[in-house]
Amino acid sequence: MKIRFTNKIFKIEKTSDINYKYTKVSFLFLKFSHKRKNKEIPPGKYSIADESNKIFIKENGILREAEEKIPGLAIELKGSNNTIIIEYPTRFIDSYINCWGNNGKIIIEKTKNKLINLRIYMASNDGEKLLENRCVHIKKNASSGGGGGLAIFCWSENSHVTIGEDCMFSFGIKVLCGDGHLFKDRKTGEYINNYDGCFVEIGNHCWVGMNAAICKNVKIPDGCIIGVNSVVTKSVNENNVVLAGNPAKVVRKDIEWQREVKFEN
């Protein structure tokens, strides 16, 4: 009884957001609050090669050009007319964006989860040529784990990667929107792989297991699970299935998964 009574008359609450840590103390009818700068996650290194490249923050529905560096996120921009939009609150840990090209766009919507070891590469292996018109859009409440996290490679012109709402990524995961290099038939001289207009589209509430790879020109519907070490090379047309294997195939249908590790009736 004494412990319960003490908790009612004296209470300490600690919360934090991307910029500040808050401490609230309640004693009887008195309340005290204090905030201090959140130095837990230092700002990442920035390299912005051209003034036409812009980084924006969206907060409470209002878009503004970023004056501060974003904690936990390093950014490299090379080329022109590239745009990055980060919606708060989003917590990055050891994450990195590389956008080398022209007219590229990266949108990361707010999340109540953590983005750990997120990597977005929009570079080019074609000498000094800068690729055009690429887009990566991560919708709200995504998460990625440590130990390699999620790496997105947007390697072809006029290409896009879209990740739906509430997607959960383990670690060591690769999303490959493009092959990175060209190859051709030796007899005909014709190129076999496409280096233009590739895509990867992942639906809402998908769970991707550790060390999985999702290849170019693949659509994954809502509610799917991709198993450990799986390689997805073809689109799927059915929601709520489990994909596993190399190449990945549907191994179970009509499933539903949850983030919480507890049994529900």
C-alpha positions in Angstrom: 0.0 0.0 0.0 2.8 2.4 0.8 4.4 1.9 -2.6 1.2 2.6 -4.4 0.6 5.7 -2.3 4.1 7.0 -2.9 3.7 6.5 -6.7 0.6 8.6 -6.7 2.2 11.6 -4.8 5.6 11.5 -6.5 6.1 10.6 -10.2 8.9 11.1 -12.7 8.2 10.8 -16.5 11.0 10.8 -19.1 10.3 11.2 -22.8 12.2 12.3 -25.8 11.8 13.3 -29.4 14.3 13.7 -32.3 15.6 17.0 -30.8 15.0 17.1 -27.1 14.8 14.9 -23.9 12.0 15.8 -21.5 11.8 15.2 -17.7 8.5 15.8 -15.9 8.3 15.6 -12.1 5.0 15.6 -10.2 4.9 16.0 -6.4 1.5 16.4 -4.7 -0.1 19.2 -6.6 3.2 20.6 -8.0 4.5 19.9 -11.4 8.0 20.6 -12.8 9.4 20.1 -16.3 12.8 20.3 -17.9 14.0 19.8 -21.5 17.6 19.4 -22.8 19.1 18.9 -26.2 19.1 15.2 -27.3 22.8 14.5 -27.9 22.3 10.7 -27.8 22.4 10.6 -31.6 24.9 13.0 -33.2 24.1 14.6 -36.6 25.5 12.8 -39.6 28.0 14.2 -42.0 26.6 16.3 -44.9 28.0 16.8 -48.4 25.8 18.9 -50.7 27.5 19.7 -54.0 25.0 22.1 -55.6 22.6 24.8 -54.2 19.7 23.3 -56.3 19.8 20.2 -54.0 17.4 20.7 -51.1 16.7 19.0 -47.8 13.2 19.6 -46.3 11.7 18.8 -42.9 8.0 18.1 -42.7 6.5 18.6 -39.2 2.9 18.8 -38.2 2.0 19.0 -41.8 4.3 22.0 -42.5 7.1 21.7 -44.9 10.3 23.8 -44.3 13.8 23.8 -45.6 16.1 22.1 -43.1 18.3 24.5 -41.1 19.6 21.7 -38.8 21.4 18.5 -39.5 19.2 15.4 -38.9 20.4 13.3 -36.0 21.6 9.8 -36.9 21.6 10.5 -40.6 24.5 11.2 -43.0 23.7 12.7 -46.4 25.7 13.0 -49.6 24.1 14.9 -52.6 25.9 15.2 -55.9 24.4 16.5 -59.1 21.4 18.9 -59.3 17.7 19.3 -58.4 17.7 16.5 -55.9 15.2 16.7 -53.1 15.1 14.9 -49.7 12.0 15.2 -47.5 12.1 13.8 -44.0 8.9 13.9 -41.9 9.2 14.3 -38.1 9.1 12.4 -35.8 11.5 9.9 -37.3 14.5 8.5 -35.4 17.5 7.5 -37.4 20.4 5.5 -36.0 23.6 5.1 -38.1 21.8 5.8 -41.4 23.0 7.1 -44.7 21.6 8.6 -47.9 23.7 8.8 -51.1 22.0 10.6 -54.0 24.4 11.1 -56.9 22.3 12.1 -59.9 19.9 14.7 -61.2 16.2 15.2 -60.4 16.2 12.6 -57.7 13.7 12.5 -54.9 13.7 10.7 -51.5 10.7 10.9 -49.1 10.8 9.3 -45.7 7.5 9.7 -43.8 7.3 9.8 -40.0 7.5 6.6 -38.0 7.0 5.6 -34.4 9.6 3.0 -34.8 13.4 3.2 -35.4 15.3 3.3 -38.7 18.6 1.6 -37.8 21.3 1.2 -40.4 19.0 2.4 -43.2 21.1 2.9 -46.4 19.7 4.5 -49.6 22.1 4.4 -52.6 21.2 6.4 -55.7 24.7 6.4 -57.2 25.9 5.2 -60.6 28.5 2.8 -61.7 28.7 4.3 -65.2 31.8 6.4 -64.8 31.1 10.0 -64.0 27.6 10.0 -65.7 24.9 11.1 -63.3 21.6 9.1 -63.6 18.3 10.9 -63.9 14.8 10.8 -62.4 14.9 8.3 -59.5 12.6 8.2 -56.5 12.6 6.3 -53.2 9.5 6.7 -51.0 9.2 5.1 -47.6 5.8 5.5 -46.1 4.9 6.0 -42.4 5.8 3.7 -39.5 8.5 1.7 -41.2 11.3 0.1 -39.2 14.7 -1.5 -39.9 17.0 -3.4 -37.6 20.6 -3.2 -36.8 23.4 -5.4 -38.0 23.2 -4.2 -41.6 19.6 -3.0 -41.6 18.0 -2.2 -44.9 20.0 -1.2 -48.0 18.1 0.2 -51.0 19.9 0.4 -54.3 18.2 2.6 -56.9 20.6 2.0 -59.8 18.7 2.7 -63.0 17.3 5.8 -64.6 13.6 6.7 -64.4 13.2 4.2 -61.6 11.4 4.1 -58.3 11.2 2.2 -55.0 8.0 2.5 -52.9 7.7 0.9 -49.5 4.2 0.9 -48.0 3.0 1.8 -44.5 4.0 -0.2 -41.3 6.6 -2.4 -43.0 9.1 -4.2 -40.8 12.6 -5.0 -42.1 15.1 -7.2 -40.2 18.8 -6.9 -41.0 21.0 -7.6 -43.9 18.2 -6.8 -46.4 18.8 -5.6 -50.0 16.3 -4.0 -52.3 17.9 -4.0 -55.8 16.1 -1.6 -58.2 18.5 -2.2 -61.1 21.5 -4.5 -61.7 24.3 -1.9 -61.3 26.0 -3.2 -64.5 25.0 -4.2 -68.0 25.4 -7.6 -69.6 24.6 -8.8 -73.2 24.4 -11.8 -75.4 27.8 -12.6 -77.0 26.3 -13.9 -80.2 23.7 -11.1 -80.9 25.4 -8.3 -79.1 22.0 -7.4 -77.6 21.8 -6.2 -74.0 19.8 -8.6 -71.8 19.1 -6.6 -68.7 17.2 -3.3 -68.6 18.9 -0.2 -67.2 15.9 2.1 -67.5 12.6 2.4 -65.8 13.0 -0.3 -63.1 10.9 -0.5 -60.0 10.3 -2.2 -56.7 7.0 -1.8 -54.9 6.3 -3.3 -51.5 2.8 -3.0 -50.1 1.5 -2.1 -46.6 2.3 -4.1 -43.5 5.0 -6.4 -45.0 7.6 -8.2 -42.9 11.0 -8.9 -44.6 13.2 -11.4 -42.8 17.0 -11.2 -42.4 19.3 -11.4 -45.4 16.5 -11.4 -47.9 16.9 -9.7 -51.3 14.2 -8.1 -53.4 15.1 -7.7 -57.1 14.1 -5.2 -59.7 10.6 -5.1 -61.3 9.0 -6.9 -58.4 5.7 -6.0 -56.7 4.9 -7.4 -53.3 1.2 -7.0 -52.1 0.0 -6.0 -48.6 0.5 -8.2 -45.6 3.2 -10.5 -46.9 6.1 -12.1 -45.2 9.4 -12.8 -46.9 11.5 -15.5 -45.3 15.1 -15.5 -44.1 17.7 -15.6 -47.0 14.9 -15.5 -49.6 15.5 -13.9 -53.1 12.4 -12.5 -54.6 12.7 -12.3 -58.4 9.1 -12.1 -59.6 6.0 -10.2 -58.6 3.3 -11.7 -56.4 -0.5 -11.1 -57.0 -1.9 -12.4 -53.7 -2.1 -10.5 -50.4 -1.1 -12.1 -47.1 1.2 -14.9 -48.2 4.6 -16.2 -47.1 7.4 -16.1 -49.6 10.5 -18.2 -49.1 13.4 -19.8 -51.0 15.7 -18.8 -53.8 14.0 -18.0 -56.0 11.2 -17.2 -53.6 7.8 -19.0 -54.0 4.6 -18.8 -52.1 4.8 -21.4 -49.3 1.7 -20.4 -47.2 -1.4 -18.4 -47.8 -3.9 -16.4 -45.8 -1.6 -15.3 -43.0 -1.6 -12.3 -40.7 1.4 -11.1 -38.7 1.9 -8.7 -35.8 4.9 -6.8 -34.4 4.0 -7.5 -30.8 5.6 -10.7 -29.4 2.6 -12.0 -27.5 -0.3 -14.4 -28.2 -3.7 -12.9 -29.2 -6.9 -14.9 -29.4 
